[in-house]
Amino acid sequence: MTILALGFVSVLVSIPLIPADSGAAHVIGYVAGALVPIVVVGFVRRMDLDRRRSPFYVPQRMFRTAVVALAVLAVIAAGLHVWPLATELAS
């Protein structure tokens, strides 16, 4: 859960960069708000898969919900940072 929390912190770090007019700020926001959380989701899912092999594994409903929420927030952050970059590149 700690690693998953770091993914949420990464998305929160990218939120203040959304209204910025700088392309560099949007690239940093994209990396912090989209790429890092998706890597965290993959890593956490892999760790969970390893734990499922144990006979003492107890599934946690909150964990699954948190992983989905982080993935959704990462996609939203990606869209909010990529849109201004794409608009600037198109003009």
Secondary structure per residue as TSV (DSSP state, phi and psi in degrees):
chain	resnum	aa	ss	phi	psi
A	1	M	-	360.0	-28.2
A	2	T	H	-66.0	-42.4
A	3	I	H	-65.2	-38.6
A	4	L	H	-63.7	-38.6
A	5	A	H	-63.7	-35.3
A	6	L	H	-64.1	-33.5
A	7	G	H	-64.7	-41.3
A	8	F	H	-66.0	-38.4
A	9	V	H	-63.4	-38.6
A	10	S	H	-62.1	-41.1
A	11	V	H	-65.7	-41.8
A	12	L	H	-63.5	-33.3
A	13	V	H	-66.4	-33.2
A	14	S	H	-78.9	-20.0
A	15	I	G	-61.7	-45.1
A	16	P	G	-64.7	-15.9
A	17	L	G	-84.8	-7.5
A	18	I	T	-63.0	-47.1
A	19	P	T	-77.4	-1.4
A	20	A	-	-65.0	148.8
A	21	D	-	-95.3	-4.6
A	22	S	-	-85.2	135.9
A	23	G	H	-66.0	-35.9
A	24	A	H	-63.8	-38.0
A	25	A	H	-64.5	-36.9
A	26	H	H	-72.0	-33.7
A	27	V	H	-66.6	-44.2
A	28	I	H	-63.4	-42.3
A	29	G	H	-63.4	-37.6
A	30	Y	H	-65.1	-45.3
A	31	V	I	-64.4	-46.3
A	32	A	I	-72.5	-35.6
A	33	G	I	-97.0	-13.6
A	34	A	I	-124.6	-54.2
A	35	L	I	-69.6	-47.1
A	36	V	H	-61.6	-47.9
A	37	P	H	-63.1	-35.2
A	38	I	H	-67.6	-37.7
A	39	V	H	-64.8	-40.7
A	40	V	H	-62.2	-43.8
A	41	V	H	-59.1	-45.7
A	42	G	H	-62.5	-43.0
A	43	F	H	-65.2	-44.1
A	44	V	H	-66.1	-40.3
A	45	R	H	-64.3	-37.8
A	46	R	H	-65.4	-42.0
A	47	M	H	-63.4	-40.1
A	48	D	H	-65.5	-37.9
A	49	L	H	-62.6	-40.4
A	50	D	H	-64.8	-39.0
A	51	R	H	-69.4	-28.4
A	52	R	H	-65.5	-19.6
A	53	R	T	-73.6	-15.5
A	54	S	S	-78.0	140.9
A	55	P	T	-70.1	-12.7
A	56	F	T	-98.6	10.3
A	57	Y	-	-67.5	132.9
A	58	V	-	-124.1	116.5
A	59	P	-	-65.8	144.8
A	60	Q	-	-114.8	118.4
A	61	R	H	-64.6	-39.0
A	62	M	H	-63.9	-35.4
A	63	F	H	-61.9	-47.6
A	64	R	H	-63.0	-41.8
A	65	T	H	-64.5	-40.5
A	66	A	H	-65.7	-38.4
A	67	V	H	-64.5	-43.6
A	68	V	H	-65.6	-42.3
A	69	A	H	-62.6	-41.6
A	70	L	H	-64.0	-41.3
A	71	A	H	-63.3	-42.1
A	72	V	H	-65.7	-44.3
A	73	L	H	-63.1	-36.1
A	74	A	H	-66.0	-39.8
A	75	V	H	-66.3	-40.5
A	76	I	H	-65.1	-44.6
A	77	A	H	-62.0	-39.5
A	78	A	H	-61.2	-45.8
A	79	G	H	-63.1	-40.8
A	80	L	H	-70.2	-24.0
A	81	H	H	-95.1	-30.5
A	82	V	H	-77.6	-33.6
A	83	W	H	-56.7	-51.7
A	84	P	H	-63.4	-34.8
A	85	L	H	-66.0	-43.2
A	86	A	H	-67.4	-38.3
A	87	T	H	-63.5	-42.5
A	88	E	H	-67.3	-40.5
A	89	L	H	-68.1	-30.2
A	90	A	H	-76.5	-21.4
A	91	S	-	-93.6	360.0
